[in-house]
């Protein structure tokens, strides 16, 4: 599970790409974060509530190719 997340984190060209996992299974949170996810959001969720984590990750140093 979360092989895609692990792949992103291991690929130097993709490692700064933010990863947000959306899941109805809250028990997967620890596994997702251990695999390299930046955020874990449990469904159902309000769409407007997703804006803050997304904006925070996009503002993170390194996202736009700057390390």
Buried (B, 14 or more C-beta within 10 A) or exposed (E): EBEEBBEBBEEEEEEBBBBBBEBEEEEBBEBBBEBBBBBBBBEEEEEEEBEEBEEEBEEEEEEEEEE
